[in-house]
Amino acid sequence: MIANKMVYNSTIVKSVDWVAENWDYFNPLNKDPFPVKIKNKSFAELTLVILLGLKYKTSIPGQVTAVLEKLNEKVLEVVKNPLFYEDFFINPAQFKPLDVALILCSLVNPDDLLLKKMLRKAYDRGLFTPVVASTFRVYESDYLLALCGIKEFPDEEKTAIAMKTVLGGEFLNMVSMNRPEEYELTHILFYLSDWGKDDISRFISQDRLKLVKEALVLLTGKNLLLKNNDLLSEYIMNMCDLNMDHAVLELAYARLMESQREDGVFAAAAYTYESKLGAEIFKNMDPYKTDLILHYHTTFVGLMASFTYLDKYN
């Protein structure tokens, strides 16, 4: 059981309320002058927040579940709007990552016949093919399509592809891993463990699993020091998904909760986004939108880390 569960529950209520209050910025059909790339990316990520939150609904406050269900209704309304899906078939390359939103929305709403038809049509036309055909993106695409029953993804293939990513590399110098490598590691572990449902020892050796767990502890400590709430949240999820019990996991979650702003936002470290996005995107933008662009992603990931952590210790 979690000693501070009431406190932690109140923090995720604040965060999910912040998400709901800012729905218009994440809606790809909204004509607000908000960067399209950010709007599309945030919409796709929001569908994952909803998917994981509803997956763990027995472990999170009912108030949070109610907000997520309302958000799901809004997402479903967008995805089933012809303005959304017709553009998807006309300009698929420009539409990414909204293709991921379509897949995730279908997982939240598995009985929706229109979504099933859209998925099949999109798959038959090759619209889920990754723009960047890296090993990691191929794995991600195959995993998501298998989840919604569109294609087969046998265990042997999962192992073969996963071991060609950073997961199969040398784990001798984890502290010097760059951020793209860290993100690849966290996401491969999300998918290989099926968000905690699968024991990944089915896919990798016990020796490799031991190295992975050691790496997660080291990398969590590294990102605690860097105050990188994005990667910190992802490592919290990884450790929960791998059923790890370690003092650094408790410390990481406590620090994440302490970092939350009064409005519910989990702030991103400035060095992780401002330089990447560039000054041009913020030119002539009002401060509220600038703040939202910088911190929405970390808030989403912080929420997902909370869902996962609270479920582990429910």
Secondary structure, 3 states (H helix, E strand, C coil): CCCCHHHHHHHHHHHHHHHHHCHHHHCCCCCCCCCHHHHHHHHHHHHHHHHHHHHCCCCCCHHHHHHHHHHHHHHHHHHCCHHHHHHHHHCHHHHCCHHHHHHHHHHHCCCCHHHHHHHHHHHHCCCCCCCCCCHHHHHHHHHHHHHCCCCCCCHHHHHHHHCCCHHHCCCCCHHHCCHHHHHHHHHHHHHHCCCCCCCHHHCCCHHHHHHHHHHHHHHHHHHHHHCCHHHHHHHHHHHHHCCCCCHHHHHHHHHHHHCECCCCCECCCHHHHHHHHCHHHHCCCCHHHHHHHHHHHHHHHHHHHHHHHHHHCC
